[in-house]
Amino acid sequence: MRRLLTSAMLLATLAGATVTAAAGQPVRGSDEPDRHPDRSGRILDTPGSDGTNILLVGLDSRSGLTVEQRNRLHVGGVACDCTDVMMLAHLSEDEQRLSVVSVLRDSYVEYAAHDHPRHSGKINAAWQHGGGDLTRRTVEQATGVRIDHYMETDFQGFAGVIDRLGGATVCTEKMVYDRAAGLRLTPGTHRINGNKSVRYVRARHVNPPGDGGRVRRQQRLVSGLLDRLRHSGALDSPARAVATVGALHGLIRTDPGTTPAHLAALALTVGRLRPEQTEFTNVPVADADHRVPGHGSTVLWDRERSDALWSALRADRPVTGDRRIQPTGASAVGVPLPAIQLRVSDGAIGFALLRMGFTVLSGEPRHALPHDQDSTLIFYGPSAARHAEALHAALPEARLRMVRGLGRTIEVQVGRGGRTVVPVVYDRTGFEGPPVTGDRLRCP
């Protein structure tokens, strides 16, 4: 990026006030000027010779929104005055790779030093305690990764960014419906506007549910947006990159050290990358429901694998293909195996599943099959659909059959064929957000 900064700086200067204000005002609190002023102390302040790191956050703030705007964006309810989306992006020193790591909003970390006694909490609440400055320093402390640039926006700003960039392209193989988010997408590829993009990145009640699946959809949207901007030529020259950045006037807030020229240089560099030169992942998770008094359900990172992830970013190495980050030898499922209760008609298969970690109950399944049945069948009730899908990963040759009124206990009738048992492991990260390159996330 450094070799592009000079030309971007010159063009930004020539462009005048339009681009100079593109990044909006320096980061501060949501309502009060300088409520959280930038502090001089940093966690990591060594000069960068190993790439450029950018922290991107979206705020859960309804400040300044009318009732009509809230209804249109489907962001009713009480704002937490915290970060709703957090991505740490690393641009390699040779400018040939962009690595984007999504940080789950409920990650339980210790906050960097600020005007309170030392304490821990959800990473999204760092903004509430100390604005963008504390958010940046807390991420630095938790990851050991130096943050060079910080950018934030809110719901309305994000919608405006998408609209001014010409919309986003998303795709889905299955119907996506989340009543709370006001989202309904039929199978296929869709060009969506800013309003619908807000609903898409915030949807939590679709499969896979919760924040893990949500951040993977956020990554798909970012990957698709970069792909479309590259094809449109919006970032293929310094002049076009400056114009694109200028179009985002007032929608993005940055730290005081990030200038419009920095943004233009970043846009120009990223715009030249092909999808296979970008990679996306979630922070590896050890416990997605770690209960902490006063904080409720939080997320604990997998220490070994997350340390390997941050080490790769610090060393300017790719995160895809790194076996220390992604476990091998077993398929990942998104449900803890002990939570999956089942009865199995075959003792050997049942014992194999029990050893793997499933809860195998005594007694025969109620749904009997003919003795000459070839296929293994997995019977499950509507409330056990996710559990059945996880079990199916261990019994890939079986067939799924939903039975209304069956309840939470799954019944497995083992046939003459379909007896293959595949090792599986509970790993929310591996199931919802393992390291992949951008071409794996793009729409067909």
N, C-alpha and C positions, 0 to 999 in steps of 0.2 A: 504493500500500500504506500510505502514511503516514496517510491519513485513516481507515483501518480499524484501525490499530495501537492506538489508544486504547481502542476498544470491545473488541478482542481482549484487551488487557492487563487490562481490568477483569474480563472473563469468566474469564480464566485465573486471576486472583487469587481470584475467588469459587469457582472449581472446586476450589481447594486442591491437595493433594499429588498427586492423580492426574495432573493436567495439568502441574504444575510439573516432574515428573520425566519427562514424555513424551519429551523429546529424549534421554534417557539421560545418561550422564556426559559431561563435556567431552572432546574428542578427545585421545587419547594413544596410546601404543604398544599393540600387540596383547596383550602379556602383563604388562608392567611399568608400574606407576603413574608417570606423569610422565616416562616414558623420553624423550619428545620434547616438552618443555614448550613452550607458546606463547611465541613471541618477540615483543618489542615492535616490532622493525623490520618495516616492510612495504614492498613494492615500490611499490604505488600506494595512497595513503591520502587522496586528495582526497575531500571530502564529495560524496555522490552526489546529483545533480540531473538525472540522465539515466537513470533506471530502477534496477532492483535486479538484481544478479548473484549467482547461487547456484551453487556448485560441488558436484556430487553424485558421490560415488565409492563403488564397491563393492570391498571388499578380497578378494584371493585369500589367505585365511587359514583354516586348519583348526584354529586354536587353540581348545581346549575341546570339540571335536567327538569323540564316541566313534567307534569303528570302524563301529558300526551306523548312526550318523548320516551318516558319510561315504559309506557304501554307498547309503543311501537317497537322498542328494542327488547321487550320482554325482560326487563331488569327491575321488576318490582321487588318488594321486600325491603329488608333493612340492609344498608351497605355496611361492610365490615371496616371500611376505611383502611384497606390493606391491599396487597397485591393479589390479583386473581390468576394471572399468568406470569410465569417466569421462565425465560430461556437464556442460557449462557452460550453465546456463539464464539467460536474460535476460528479466525482466519489465519491459515498457515503462513509462515514467513516467506515461502516461495510463491504465495498467492495462488496456489493450485488446489486448495482444499478448504472447504467450510464445514466445520463440525458444530452441530447444534444440539445442546443437551437441555432437555426439559426438566425442571425441578418441581416436583409435586408441591403444591401450596401448603400442605400440612406437614411437610418435613420438619422433624423436631431437631433443633439446633440451639447452640448457645449464641446469644447475640453479642456482637462486638461492643466494645466499651461505649457507653453513652451516659446520659444524665440519670441513671438509675443504678442500684446495686446490681452486681453481676447476676444474670439469670438466663434461663432458656425458655424457648417457646416455639410456636410454629413459625417457619421462616417467612410466611406471608405477613405476619404481624410486625416484622421489623420496620416496615414503612410507617405503621401506626405509631411506633415508639420514636422514630427518628427520620422519617422521610426517605428520600432517595439516597442520601448520604449513608445513613445507617444500613439500609438495604444492601448497598454496594459493599460496605465494609464487612457486613455479616457474611455475605456470600464469599468474599475473599478469605475470611477467617475459616469458614466451614470447608472450603475446597482447596485452599492453598493456591488458587489461580488468581493472578493479578488482573484486575478489571481496568481496562484502558478507557473504555467509553461506556456511558450509562444513558439509556433512553427509556422514556415511559410515556404512556398515553392512557386514556380512560375509555369507557365504552363508546362514547360519542366520537372521540378522537379516532378510535380504531375503525369505526364504521366509515368515518370520513376518509381515512387513509385508503381503505378498500375501494370506495367510490371514486376517489381522485385517481387511483391507479387503474381504473377501468373494470373493477369487479374481480372476483376470484372464481377459480374453477375447482369443483370438488366432484367426487364420484363415490358411488356405493353399490355394492352387489346386492344388498338387502334393503328393504324399506327401513328408513330411519325416522322414528317418531318419538318426540319428547314433548309432551303437553306443557310441562313447566317452562321449557325454553321456547315454546312456540315454534318448534321445528318439525317439518314434515318433508322428507325427500324420498321420491320414488327411486327404484333401482335405475342406475345409469349415471350419466355425466351431466352436471348442472353448472351454469354460470350464475353465480349469486352476487347480490349487491352487498353493500356494507351492513345494512340492517340484518339481513339473513346470515351474514358471516358472523355477527356477534352471537346470534342464536346457535350457529353451528359450533363455534369454539367453546361455548358455555354448556352445551348439552351434556347432562350427566346420567340421564335415565334411559340410555340406550345400551345395546350390547357391544362391547363389554362396558358395564356401568362404572360410575365413579370417575375419579380424576385420572386414573391410569389410561383408560380408553380415551378420555377426553383430550389428553395432551397428545396422543398419537394423531387424533383428528386435527389438532392445531398444527402439528408438523406437516401433515398432508396438505393443509391449506397453504402454509408457508412455501413448501416445495413447489406446489402448483403455481403459486403466484410468481415465484422466481422464474420458473420455466416459461410462463406466459410473457413476463417482462423481457426475457431474453429474446424470445421469438419476435416480439413486437419491435425490438430495436430501441426500447426506451432507455437502455443503459449501455449502448454499444459505443459511445464516444463521450469524452469529457463534457462537451456542450450539452448532450442529451441527458447525461447523469445529473448535471447541475440543474437543468430544467425540471427533471423529475423530482429532485429534492425540493426545488422551489415550489412545486405544486402542493407540497405537504405543509405549507406555511401554517403555523399556529396549531398543528395537530399533534406534534411530538415535542416533548420537553427533554432536555439533555442536561448533563452536568456542565458546569461552566467551562471546562476544558475541551469540550467537544464542539467544534465550530461547524458551520455549514460546509466548509471546505473538507473537513474530515468526513462528513456524511456523504458528500459527492464522491470523494475518493473511494470510500467503502462501497458505495453503490456501483461505481464503475468497475471495481475489482470483482465483486460478487456477481455482477451481471455477465461477466465473461465465463463463469464456471458452468460446465455441463452438469446435468443431474447426477451423473456418476462421480462427479468431483465434490458433491455435497453428501453429508452423512448426518443422520438423526438418531438420537437415543434418549431414553429416560434414565434418570439416576437409578442404579440397581437398588432394589428394596428388599430388606430382610423381614419387616413386619409392617403391613399396611393398616393395621388396627392396633397400634401400641397405645394403651390407655394411660393417660397422665392426669392426675387430679388437677382440676382447674383448667385443663386444656382439652379434655375429652379424647377423642380418637386422633392419634397422630401417626406419622409415617417415620419409621426408622430405616435409615440407609443400611445396605449391606456393606459393612466396613471394608472387607477385603476387596470386593469388586468395585465399590465406589472410589476407594483409594487408588485402584489401578486406573480408573477412568480419569480422575484428576491428574494422576501422574502422566498419562498419555497426553493430555492437553498441555501440561506444563512443558513436556519434552517435545511438543509440536509433532506428535505422532498420530496416525489415524486411530479411531476407536473401533471401526469395523474390522473384523478379523482378529481382534485381540482376545485370546481365549481366557485371559484373566478377568475380563469384563463380563463375557457371556459364558455361563456354564455349559459344559458339553456332556454328552453321554445320556441325556434324557430329554424328552419333550417337556416343554413348560406348559403348565395349566394355570388358570387364574383363580382357582378355588383351593383352599387348604384341604389336603386329602382326608384328614380325620373328620372333616365336616360332611363328607359324602358317605351316607349310610346306604348299604345295599344287602340284598340277599342273593346268593348265587346257587344255582342248581348243581354245579360241579365242584367237588371238594378241592381238586387240584388248582383250578382257576381261582376259586375263592381264597385259597391259602396264598397264592401268588399276589393277589390284590391286597390281602391283609399285610403281607410282608412289605409291600410297597408303601403302605400308610393309610389305605382306605379303611373305613369302619365296616367290617363284614359281620352282619348279624347272624345268629343261629336260626335254623328253621328253613323250610323250603319256600321258594317263591310261590305265590298263589296262581300265577299264570303258567299253566303246564303246557308243554309242547309235545307233539307226536315224537316217538322214539327215533323216527327216521328223518327228523328235521335237520337240514344241513346248516342253516344259518343260526348264528348266535344273535339273540334279540335282547335289547335293553329297553325295558318298560319303565316309564317315568311319568309322574304327574306334572301338571303345568308349573307348579311352584318349584320343581326340581330340575328345570330345563338347563340351567347353567351347570349344575352338578352332573347331569347326564352327558353334556358335551365334554366335560373334563374326563369322565369315565370312558367316553368313546375314544379319547386320545390314547388310553391304555389298551383298549380293545378295538383297534382300527377296522377290523373285518366285520364287526358286529353291525346290526341295523338298529336304528333308534325308532321306538314306537311310543308316542305320547298316549297316555290313558287318563282320561279325566276322572278325578276322584281317587287317584292312587295315593296321593299324599307325598311326603318328603322321602320315603324309603324307595330306593330304586330296586327293581327286580331284574336279575340277569338269568336268562334261560340259555344255557350253553348247548349249541347244536354239535353235530358231528364235525362240521368244518368251522372255520372262524375261531380257532382257539389260540391265535397269536396274542401274546401279552407283551406290550411295549412299555419299558420303564418311563414313568412320568414323574415330574417334580413340581411342587408348588413354587412358582416364581412369577409374581405379578409383572416384573419388568420383562422377563423373557416372553411372557404371554402377550403383553400389551405394547411393549416398546423396546424390543431388542435393537441393538445397533444395526441400521440398514442404510444403504446409499439412497440418494434421492430418486434414482430411477426405479427403485422398488416401491416408492410411494406415489409415483405419478399416475395419472389417469391413463387408461389404455387409449 
